[in-house]
């Protein structure tokens, strides 16, 4: 497990996430939790309490799936970049 400040992750999961979503867990420390929408992830029973957060990392919208731990802070499970197309018109 890698721990950076208040964030932690499994290195194998980090490599998998980078390959699958193109997002490195190392940037999670820049996630703007203050302005993020955070929801409890109860889509299924994960055996632990998980959350989904939608917020900004360096001005780009990201989705972050994480757990909270008293010993390891925020533990990243998945992170992905989301792009929204904004259109103007009638």
N, C-alpha and C positions, 0 to 999 in steps of 0.2 A: 504494500500500500504506500502511496505517495501522499505526503502531507505538505501543503503550502499554506501557511497562515491558518485561517479558519476552514480551509477546504481540503478534502482528501478524495482519493480515487484509487481504484485498482488499475495497475499498469496494463494488464491484458485488456481490460474493458476500455481503457483510454485508447489503445492501439486499434481496437475494433471500432470504436466510435469515430476515430479519425478516418478510418478507411470507409466506413458506412456513410457518415454525415459530413466529413471534411472539417470537423471542428475538434480542436485539441482541448481537453479538459483543463489544460494549464491556463487558458484565458478565462476560466470561470471566476477567478479572483477579481475580474473586472466587471462582472455582472452587476447591473444596477438594481439591487433588491428593493431599494427605497421606492422606485417608480414602477416596479414589476407587478403584474397580476399573478398572484400565487393561489393555486387551487390544490385541494387535497386530491390525490390520485387514487380514486376508489373504483377504477374500472374493473379491477379484479383483485383477488387476495394475493398480495405479494409476500406475505409473511412478515411484513414490516410496514410502517407508515411512510408512504411516499407522497411527494408533492410534485406538481408541474408548475413551472414558473415561466412567464412570457415577459421578456424585458430586453433591455439594451446592453450590448457590449460594444463599446466604441461606436455608438450611433447606429448599429445594425441590430435588427430584431432577431432574438434567439429564443429557443425553447430549451428549458433545462428541467430534467427529471432528477430529483435528489431525495435523500433522506436526511434527517437531523440526528446528530449523535452528540452526547455530552462530552465524549472524549475526543472526537474528531471533527466537530463542527458540522459543516455541510458536506455530505458525501455525494459526489456526482455519480449518477447512474447513466445518464444520456444527455447529450447536448447537440442541438442542431441549429443551423441558420435558416431563417425564414425570410422570404422576400415577398413583399406585397406590391402588386401593381396598382398604382394610383392613377386614375383617369379623371379627366375633367371634361365636361360636356353636358349635353342634354339628357 
